[in-house]
């Protein structure tokens, strides 16, 4: 825990990061830059007998492409979006893409 002005902030002890001014989109971009080939997501689609494996670079690419698609549909900063979906990687991609464009 740290203090900045009149605010208490949490400092990520393991990495020395202060998360106060970093968005979740920024964190993904930083990880993709720092560890592009490190495995980020592994998901087994048991009904399809498929396994999805993405490193941080691929994860970032998926999220950025989805963010561009959302913008093309007119979903941009300040737009509210409701998501009703099971826990799948696509849900994570959508959450991060919405965060990157400032929608929520």
N, C-alpha and C positions, 0 to 999 in steps of 0.2 A: 504494500500500500504506500502511496506517495501523496504529497500535497502539492497542488499547483494553484496558486492564488487562494481562493476560498473553497476550492473543490478537492475532495479526496479522490484519488485515482488509483486504479489497480495496475501494478506493473507485473508483466509476465516474467517471473523470476528466472525461468529457464532460458529465456531468450533475450532478456534485457529490453523488451518492448514496452512502450507505453501505449496502451490501446485507446487512449482518450481521443486522439485525432486521426485514428485509422479506421476506415470503413471495412466491412467484410470483403468488399470487392478489392480493396487495396491489399488485404491480406492474401487473397488468392493470387493477385498479380505478383506480390513479393515472393510467394512460395514458388510460383512458376518461373520466376527469374532466378531464384536462388537454387532450387532443386528441380529443374525441368523434367528430369528423367525418373524422379522418385515416384513410386506408386502412390496414388492419391485415393483412388476409389476402386473397390473390388465388390462386385455384386453378382450373385448367382440368380438368374431367372430360371428357377427350377422347372416351371411349366414348359419352358422352351428349350431346356437343357443347354443354356448358354451362360457364359460367364463374361461379364463386362470388366475389363481392367483398363484403367486410365491413369497415366502419369499426370503430374501437375500441368505440363504443357498442353496435353490433350484436354484436360479438364477445363483449363482456361479458354481454350479454343471453342469448346462446346458452349460454355457460358457466354462468351463474347458473340458467337454466332446467334445464339438465342436472343441476347439483348438487342442485336441489330434487327432481328425479325420482329421483336416486340415494338421497337421504335417505328419500323415500317408499317405496322398495324395501327399506329397512332397512340400506342401506350407509352407515355413518357413521364417525366418528373411530376409527382403529385397525384398521379392516377392511382386509384385504389383497385386492387385486384384480389378476388377471392379464389382460393385454390382448394379444391376438394379432390384429394387423390390419396392412394395408398403410399406407403413409404417405399419409393422407388428412386433410383438416381435421377430420373427426369424431374422429380419434385425438387431435388437439391439444385439442379441446374436452373430451374425456373426461379427459385427463391433468390439465388445469387444474381441472375440476370436482372430480375426486378430491382434488387438492391443497387446494382451497378448503374441503372438508369434513373434511379431515384423514385421509382414507383413502389407501391407497397400493398 
